[in-house]
């Protein structure tokens, strides 16, 4: 296949690949029937949307896309038990994971119970002292003083820990991949159980919790009882869906689109306070959830107190919300400093180990377990490989893994645990966690590389940059951006369109801070367009463009709206470039 715009080796060393001819034909049909711009029609065609369904896709409604909760196994039991606990004023404990999905899931339940005048105990394990998921001492302690324990975003593989609950009922609401047997719980609602069909496998834990509360509300309605407002909880579901990198398909699109509308009302004190400390002064987008709010909420579990994020999301007190948000913001700054040091060591170790076709991994003494996940993500981005980063303390390694599209890392990690190479391990396709004895790390990583090699060999797209189509700066206006937003939200499994701008004259280029680049470009007869390339100065892209004033380049990136002086402006988030 001919490289798009004949770019076979861009400044970042990638081959540009244009849209598939079949997609182009489908896009033209969508554009002709719907009268949408071709740039928008291409997105719909890529998603398999027929011309007659274009408007429905652009305006996803939750009532049209929400699945019947009862399609999930154990849902009737779980929702019934939760409704009973609320109406009978029983003692309820919520055991949650320490990340955004776990915190948001816990906040969903806390809010739902509080709307009925009932409180629940929140328990989030310490990442360092207790690790991920339920542990027997914590479950036994909760069971001694509660009638019901609800595990959210964890619990599916916690057989021994949940057995410690004894006669106390346990309900698991999770989305991580299950094993061959279920833990000893009253109900395990998980679209990724081994006996589920996987049709709802794209839900994060907060999505599973929301579906459970939908059915619980039905049960309350059948008894003639008032039902809590669920629409007002969608801001939490949207946040978790994006931050947990869940595929933005099906009902997840509606969760995020409608959740962003709810969030824009600033009714939830914690999210309003977090938006303020993050200096978010415009309507929230999926990008803001993933890159501004999510990292701050995660910071508590990574380098601070595990329950800070959930408490911030669930509080109704604006003063407490402001205090918690400020603390999380400070912890996020600490996290960035710790992360930078570990990232530098990890990348150096990966480079020293030499090239690999299937796995990048690193392990180090004293690496903070709260940052190994985000460092694994940075290594994955740098090497375009599934990546594992392990922090070792007193002979035990605790690590996190991040995958690339098309490679199921969670299943491979789970297999390592089953083979005895790990003390513990599990997760989902794109992210996983593990615990391993220090001396077993090389053998475990060698076996993981072997397991992943087949999937990596069949993976397409490595070393390529996918281009959605050509665009001229004159066509990149605010009206187009608003139409593109309706085709979103964009994220995992629903990438934002990447446009190429051919033979653009570079008017100016300058650095922002130490590592970023700002430039202005134009084509003949068109007004100039601004572009920003984040982190470009640390690679070949930034220095080359910094010296490119007056020369012509092909540019590729994603369009975004920026606010300046109360006005919306279009700019390009630059991904790559090549001499024209």
N, C-alpha and C positions, 0 to 999 in steps of 0.2 A: 504493500500500500504506500502511495506517495505521501510524504510528510506534508502536513498542512503548512501552506505558505513556504514550502520547501525547507522548513526548519527541521533538520535532522539532528542537529546538536546545538541547542540554545546556550545562552550564557551559563545556565545551571546544568548543562550537559544532557538535556532531555530532548526527546523527539516529540514534536507536536502532532497530535492525531486529531483530525477533524471529525465532524458529525458523520454518522453512518448514513449512506445514501437512502436506505429504507426509512430512517428516522426523518430525513429531510423531506421525503415524499409525503410521509404522514403529517409532518408539521405544516407543509403547504396546504394539505387538505383541511387541517384544523384552522389555519389562518383564513382560508377562503370562506369556510362556513361560519366561523365565529366572529370574523372581522377583527381578530386580535393581531397585534404585531407579530411578525415571524419569530422575533426573539422570545416572545412569551409562548407562542404555539410550539416551539421546539421543546420547551420544558414539558408541556402536556403530552407531546408525542413520545418523548423519552419515558414518561411514566405510564405509557400505554392508554392514555385517555382518548376515547373516541370523540370526533367532532361534536356529536350530539350531547356529550356529557361535559363539555368544556366549562360551562357556567356553574354546573354543580360542583366540579372540582375546584373552581376558583373560590367558591363560597362553602367550604365544608361545614356541615352542621352536626353537632354532637348527636342529636336525636336520630339522624340518618345513619350515623356510623357507629354508634355505641352498640357493642355486641350484647347479647343476652348474658348476664352474669352466670346463669345456670349452665352455660355451655362448659364451664370449668368444673372439674371434679371437686367434690367436697364443698362447693360453694353454698349449697343449701344449709349444710351443717354449720359452716363457719359463720355465715351471716345470721343464722338463727341464734347461735350461741352468743354472738356479740350483741344482738338486739335484746336478748334475755338479760344479759349482764347490765345493760343500760336501764331497762325498765324495772328490774328487780334491785337496782342500786347495789350491785355486787362490787366487791373489791377487785379492781382490774389493774394489771401491770402491762406495760408496753415495753418489750425488749427490742431495741432497734440497732441497726448498723450505724456506724459513725460517719458515713458519707452523706452527700446531699440527698440521695434517694432514701436512705434510712431516716434521716432527719425529717424530710418532707412527709414520709409515710407516717412517722410518729405524730407529726403535727396535724395531719389529716384526722387521725383517730382522736387525738386530744381535743381538737376543735369540735368534732362531731359529738363527743361525749359532753363537752361543756355547753353546747347548744341545748342539751337536755338537762342542764343543771347538775352534771355529774363529772367528777374529776377522776383521773387515772394516774397511776404512778409511772413515771418515765425512767427507764434504765437503759443506758448506753455504755457498753463496756469500754474500758480504757485500751487504746490501741497497743500500748507497750506492755502493760501488766497482764491484760487478759487476751488480747488478740481479737481476731474477727469471730463473730458469731457467738451463740450461746455457750456457756461453760457450766459445768455441773454445780460448782459452789454458788454462782449467781442465781441459777434457776432454782436450786433448793431453797435459797434464802427468800426469793420472791414467792415461791409456792407456799412457804410457811405462813405468809400474811396476805395472800390473795386467793380469790376464787377462780380467776381466769388470767392466763398469761397469753398475750398476743405477740408473736415474734414477727417482725416486719423486716424485709430485705435480708433475711437470714433464716437459718433453721432447717432447711431442707435436708442437709447432710448431717445434722447434729443429733445422731441417735443416742449416744451416751449422755450428752448434756440434758436432753429433754426427758430422758428416763428419770432424771433426778427430780422432776416435778411431782412424782408419785401420783396421788389421786387428784391433784389439781389439773383442771382442764387446760390444754395448750392448743392454740390455733396458730398455724403458720401461714403467713401471707408473703409469698416470696416469688422470685423470678429466676433464680440461679438454677443451673442445670442439676437435675436430680439423679440419684443413683438407682440401682436395681430395686432397692427396698426403701420404704418411707420410714421416717422417725416415729417414735411412739407419741403421737399427737392425736387429739380429737379430730382435727381436720388439717389438711395440707392443701392450700389453694395455690397452685403454681402452674402457669401455662407451659413451663418447661419440665414438668414431671415426665418420667419415662413413659407413662401411660397416657399422656396427652397427645393430641394430633399436631400440636405446634402451630395451629392457625393463629393463636394469640401470643406466640412466643416473643413478639416484638415489644410487649408491655414491660415497663419497668415495675418495680415493686409498688410505687405510688399509684400506678395505673391499676394494679391488682387490688390495692386497698380501696380505690375509688369504686371499682366494680362491686366489691364486697359491700360497701356502704350504700350503693344503689339498691342492692337486693335487701339489705337491712331496712332501708327506708320503706321498701314495698311491704315488708312484714309489719312495720309500725303502722303503715297506712291501713293494712287489713284489720288491725286491731283497733282502729279509730283513734290512734295516737298522733300527736303532732310529729312532723318529720323535720329534721335539721335541713338547712339550706345546703345543697351540694354544689350549686353553680358557683357560689362564693369560695369554694375550695379548689377551683380549677387552676388558680395561680400556683398552688403548691404542686399540682400534677404536672403543669407545664414546666416548672422549674426542674423537677426531678427527671422528667422525660428527656430534656435537653442535656442536663448536667451528667446524666448517666449514659449519655451517648446512645440512647435507644433509637431505633430506626424511625424516621419521621414519615411513616406510612400509615394508611388506614386511620383508625381512631386516634392514633397519636398525633396526626395532623390537626384534628379537631381539638384535642386536648390542648395543644400548644397555641393554636390560633385563638381559641376562646379564653384560654388561661392568660394570655398576654393582655386581652381586653380587660379582664378582671384585675390584673396587676396594675394596669394603667390608672385604675381608680384609687390606688394607694389606700385601700381599706385595711390592709394587713400591716400593723405597725412595724413588724420586723422587716418585711421586705421594703417598706418605705424608708426605714432607717438605713438599711443596707444600700439602697439606691442612692441615698444622700451621701454616705461616706465614700461610695464609689464614684461620686460626682456624675451620676446619671441624670441628665437634665432634659431628656427627651423621652418619648414613648418607648417602653422596653421592647426589645426584639429578641429573637432566639440567640443572637450573638451575645447580647448583654447577659442572658441567663448563663450561657456557657463560659464566658470569659471574664465577666465582672462580678456577678453575684455568686455563682457556683464556687469559685476558688476561695472566696471569703468565708462562705459557710463551711467548706471543707477544712479550713485552717484550724478550727477548734479541734477536730478529730485528729488532725495531722500533728500539730505541735503544741496544742493547748489542752483544754478540758473537753472531753469527748461530747458532752451534752450541750455545749454552747450553741451550736447551729440549730438543733431542734428547739431549744428554749427560745432562741431569737425568732424562729419561724412561728412558734405557737403562742407567744405572749400577746395579750391584748392591751398591755400597759405601754403607752408610747415612751415613757421615761425609761423603763426597763429595756425596751427595744433599742433605744438610742445608746444606752450603756453597753448592751451586748454587741451591737453592731460596731461600735468603736473598738471594743476589745477584739472582735474578730478581724477588723481591719488591721489592727496592730499585729496580731498573730500572723496575718497573711504577709505582712512585710517581713516578719521573722522567717516565715516559711520560704519566702523567695531567696533570702540570703543563704539559708541551709541548703535549699535545692540547688543553687548555683554551684556551691562547693562540691556537692555529691555528683552533680551532672558532669562537671569537668573531670573528676576522677573516673567516673563510669565510662565516659566516651574515650578517655585515654586508654582505659583497660580494654575496651572493645577493639580499638585500633591496634593495640599491641598484640591482641590475640590473632589478628589477621582476618582476611575476608571469609565470609560465610554466605551460603546461598539460602539458609533457612532460619537462622536465629542469631540475634545479638544478645549477649548477656554479660553481666558484671556483678561482682560481689565484693563487699568491703567490710572490714571491722569497724564497728561504731557508726555505720551509716544510719541516720535517723529513719526508723521504720515509717514515720509519717510522710516522708517525701519520696520513698522508693517508687511509689506508683506514678507520681508525676514525672519523675526522672525516667522511668521506663517509657512513658509516653514521648518524652523528648528524644530518647535514644531511637525509638521507633520512627519518629519523624526524620531524624538525621540519617538513619540507615535504611529506611523503607523495608524493615524486617520486623517480624515478631520479636519482642524484646522482653527480657526479664532482668530486674535489678533486685539484688538481695542484700539486706543489711544483716550483719552477723554480730551476735552478742552472746558471750559465754558458750560458744560452741553450737549455737542454734541460729540458723538463718531464717529470717522472715522476709519474703519477697513479694513483689507484684509483677504482673505480666500484662503487656498490652499487645494487641494483634493488629494486623493489617487486614483490609477488606478481603473476604474470601477465604480466610484461614481461621478455623475454629480452635482457638487456643484453649478455651475453657475445657473442651472435651479432652484435649491432649494432657492438660494438667491433671485432670481427674484420673486419666489412665495411669499417669505416673504414680499417683497416690495408691491406686489399686495394685500396682506392681510392687509397692513397698519402697520405692525410691524417695518418697516424700513422707513426712510425718502427717501432713495434712495438705489438702489442696482442692480447689474448685473454683467455679466462676461461671462466666458465660462466654460467648464466642469472641468478644472483643477485649475482655478483661478478666483477669483471674488473680487469685492470691495463693500463696504456698508457704509452708513451714518445712524446713529440711535441716538435717544434721549437717554441720559444716563439712565433715569429711566426705559426705555423699554428694556435695554440690557438683563437682566435675562430672560424675557418672550420670547424675540426674539431667544435667544440661546436655550431655552427649546424647542421651536417650530422647530428650525432648526435641533436639535438632533432627534426629532420625525420624521421629513421628511426624514432624512438620514438613520434612523435605518433599514428600509426595505432593502435599497441597500447594507448597510454594512452586513446585515444578510446573503445575498446571495453572498457576495464577497468571492472569494477563494484566498488563498495564504497568509493570515495573519499568522505571526509566522513561515513562511516557507522560505527557501532559495532555489531558483531554480538553479540546476546545469545542465549545457549543456552537460557535458561529462567528462570523465577522460583524463588526459594528463600526460606525464612524462616530467621532466625538459629537457631531451635530445631532446624532440620534440618541445619544445618552443623556436624556433629559429627565426631569423630575416625574413627568407623567409616565414614562416607561418604567421608572423605578417603582412607582406605586403599583403598576400592573404586575411587575415581576414579584413584588411582595405578596400579591394575592395568589400567586402560584406556589408560594412557600407554605409554611416555614421551611428553611433549608437546614440541612444537617446530615446526620448519619443516614445512609441509604437514600438520601434526597439532596444531592449536592447542588449548591447554587450554581447557576450558569457561569461559565468562564468564557469571556469574549476576547477575541483577538482584534487588535487595532493595527492595520497594516500600514507600513511605511510612514510612521509618525515622526515629525520633526521635534526633537527635544529642545524646548525653549530654555529651560533652566533645570538645575538639579542641585540639591543641597542636603546636608545631613541633618537629622533630628536626633539629638542626644548622641550617644556613642555608636549605636548600631542600626539606626533606621534611616531611610532615604525618602525625600520628598522631591517630586519633579512635576513639571508642566510640559504638556505635549500638545500638538495640534496637527491637523492635516490641512492642505490648501483650502482656503475659503471657509474653514470651520473655526469656531471659537476654541480657545485652549481648554484642556481638561486637566485637572490636578490628579496626581497619583501618589500613593504612599506605599512603600515597600518595607514592611516590618521585618527587622532583623537582617536586612539585605547587606549591611556593611560587614557582616561576619562571614560572608561567602563571596563568590565571584560576581554576583549580580550588582551589588551596590557600587563597588569601585569602578566597574566598567561603565555604568550609567552616569556616575558622578563626573566622568571625563567626557561625556557624550554630547555636550551642548553644541547645537548646530548640525548634528548628524541625524540620520534617519534609522529608526529601529522598528521592528515588529514588537508589539507589546501585548501581553496576555494577563488577564486578571478578572476580578469580580467587582461589579459595581456596587456602591453603597451610598446611602444618604448621610450627609453630615450637616450639623446645625451650626450656623454662624450668624450672629447678630439677629437671631430670631427668624432667619430664612433657611430654607432647605437648599443644599447644594449637592450635586453629584460628584463623586470622586471614584477613582479606580484603586482598588486594593491589588497592587501589582504582584503577580506570582512569578513572572518570567519575562525574558526579552531575548531578542536575537537581532543581529545587524540586518538591515533590509538590503 
